[in-house]
């Protein structure tokens, strides 16, 4: 059995990154907001920096959008339990 070299691992990582970006691109909607697309990609396990690269924005914008989504979700949950 042959050993896997660092070059092979780097090439594999590069190809996996391309596949992840392709899958992520197919998961987002053109008409959706950055916040909506960031939520979809975040739920897929993609980190904010990569989401920012995919959406063509900054990681700060993605982090703010995800933070707002979490706050909004908590508010909706709290309102439902108070009824």
N, C-alpha and C positions, 0 to 999 in steps of 0.2 A: 504494500500500500504506500502511495506517495504522500508526502507531507503537503499541507496547504501552506503556501507562503503568505507573507504579509501583503504582497502585491495581489495575490488571488483574492484575499479577504477584502482588500480595498476595492477591487473591481466588482466583487459581489455586492458590497455595500453601496457602491455607486449605482449599480443596476437596480438594486432594491429601492433606492431613493427615487429613481425615475418611475418605477412601478407605483410607488406610494403616491407620487405627485399625479400620475395619470388617474389613479383610482379616486384620489381626492378631487381632482378637477371634474370628474364625471359625477361626483356627489353633490356639487354645489349648483345652485340655480343662478342664472344670469340676472334675473329680475329681483333676486333676494338681496337684502341688506348685508353689509359686512357682518353685523351681529348675528343674523340668521345663519349665514354660511359658516361663521366662526364656531357657532354652537354645533353644527353638523360635524365639522371637522374635528372639533375637540372631543365630541362623543366617540369619534372613530379612533381616538387615542393619539392624535397628532398634536405635538407641542406648539405653543403660541408662536414661536419663532418661525417654524415651518408653515404654520397657517398664514402668517403675515407674508411670507415669500409667495405662497400660492395665490393669495388674494391681492397681492401687489400693494400692501400697506405696511405699516410699522408694527412691531410686536407690542408696542405700547397701546396702539389702537385696538389690537386684538384683545389684550389683557383688560382694557377698559370695557370693551363690548361683552366679554365673558363675565366680568364682575357685575355689570348691569343685569345681565341675564340671570345670574345667581340671585341677586337682590330681588329682582322681579319675581322669580320663582318662589323665594321665601315669603314674599308679601302675599302672593296668591295662595300659598299653602296656609299661611296664618289666617287669612280671611275665610277660607273654607272651614277651618277647624273652629272658628268663632261662631259660625252659624248654628 
